[in-house]
């Protein structure tokens, strides 16, 4: 019998990603972090809203993710808040992502940053295609209709 899946402790989430992009395929990647970055993440401080993943050579790097400096760490042992961080993926996954970015013009967007069941920081990334303005309007209209429909159904029950 399989053990029930434990809830992952969320550190940061990119809620705007679903609005701005069509998310196609997701991957779970590890992060190459320094000690002060891990301590800062343990405090629950991170921002991945403006970040993206870029191809550099035969590696994939997380760009513009903000992990603030750890307050108790001295100035010599702290990290740069917005430095490029290497994503740890399997070679087949890296090749697939690089091919999609270079050939199909896709973007790699971070969706959420979390602790897995072993206590390791993981980043869920997704291959994404940018939405046009009319696609965003359709998404907003569909969301508004779902909310209005839920209100109407709730009103009918009373």
BELNOR-V135242 format. One record per residue. N is the residue number from 1. RES is the residue in one letter. SS is DSSP state (H for helix, E for strand, L for the rest). PHI is phi in whole degrees, -180 to 180 (999 if undefined). Layout:
N,RES,SS,PHI / N,RES,SS,PHI
This chain:
1,X,L,999 / 2,X,L,-76 / 3,X,L,-72 / 4,X,L,-66 / 5,X,L,-71 / 6,X,L,-79 / 7,X,L,-68 / 8,X,L,-85 / 9,X,E,-81 / 10,X,E,-77 / 11,X,E,-101 / 12,X,E,-150 / 13,X,E,-137 / 14,X,L,-100 / 15,X,L,-74 / 16,X,L,-76 / 17,X,H,-60 / 18,X,H,-69 / 19,X,H,-81 / 20,X,H,-89 / 21,X,E,-138 / 22,X,E,-86 / 23,X,E,-87 / 24,X,E,-103 / 25,X,E,-137 / 26,X,E,-109 / 27,X,E,-135 / 28,X,E,-108 / 29,X,E,-121 / 30,X,E,-85 / 31,X,E,-125 / 32,X,L,-87 / 33,X,L,-119 / 34,X,L,-91 / 35,X,H,-62 / 36,X,H,-70 / 37,X,H,-68 / 38,X,H,-63 / 39,X,H,-62 / 40,X,H,-66 / 41,X,H,-67 / 42,X,H,-61 / 43,X,L,-77 / 44,X,L,80 / 45,X,L,-111 / 46,X,L,-167 / 47,X,E,-141 / 48,X,L,-116 / 49,X,L,-64 / 50,X,L,-102 / 51,X,L,-96 / 52,X,E,-154 / 53,X,E,-108 / 54,X,E,-124 / 55,X,E,-88 / 56,X,E,-130 / 57,X,L,70 / 58,X,L,-110 / 59,X,E,-126 / 60,X,E,-119 / 61,X,E,-116 / 62,X,E,-88 / 63,X,E,-113 / 64,X,L,70 / 65,X,L,-81 / 66,X,E,-102 / 67,X,L,-116 / 68,X,L,-63 / 69,X,L,-62 / 70,X,L,-78 / 71,X,L,-63 / 72,X,L,-81 / 73,X,L,-86 / 74,X,L,-71 / 75,X,L,-67 / 76,X,L,-82 / 77,X,L,-107 / 78,X,L,-84 / 79,X,L,-116 / 80,X,L,-78 / 81,X,L,-60 / 82,X,L,-114 / 83,X,L,-72 / 84,X,L,-76 / 85,X,E,-117 / 86,X,E,-75 / 87,X,E,-93 / 88,X,E,-100 / 89,X,L,-133 / 90,X,L,-74 / 91,X,H,-58 / 92,X,H,-64 / 93,X,H,-67 / 94,X,H,-61 / 95,X,H,-62 / 96,X,H,-64 / 97,X,H,-67 / 98,X,H,-62 / 99,X,H,-63 / 100,X,H,-66 / 101,X,H,-70 / 102,X,H,-77 / 103,X,H,-87 / 104,X,H,-99 / 105,X,L,73 / 106,X,L,-78 / 107,X,E,-120 / 108,X,E,-105 / 109,X,E,-115 / 110,X,E,-75 / 111,X,E,-100 / 112,X,E,-151 / 113,X,E,-114 / 114,X,E,-150 / 115,X,E,-96 / 116,X,L,-83 / 117,X,L,-67 / 118,X,L,-92 / 119,X,L,85 / 120,X,L,-100 / 121,X,E,-75 / 122,X,E,-127 / 123,X,E,-124 / 124,X,E,-91 / 125,X,E,-114 / 126,X,E,-140 / 127,X,E,-74 / 128,X,E,-137 / 129,X,E,-120 / 130,X,E,-65 / 131,X,L,-88 / 132,X,L,-83 / 133,X,H,-61 / 134,X,H,-68 / 135,X,H,-67 / 136,X,H,-67 / 137,X,H,-64 / 138,X,H,-63 / 139,X,H,-62 / 140,X,H,-64 / 141,X,H,-64 / 142,X,H,-65 / 143,X,H,-65 / 144,X,H,-64 / 145,X,H,-65 / 146,X,H,-62 / 147,X,H,-66 / 148,X,H,-66 / 149,X,H,-64 / 150,X,H,-64 / 151,X,H,-65 / 152,X,H,-63 / 153,X,H,-67 / 154,X,H,-68 / 155,X,H,-70 / 156,X,H,-71 / 157,X,H,-74 / 158,X,L,-81
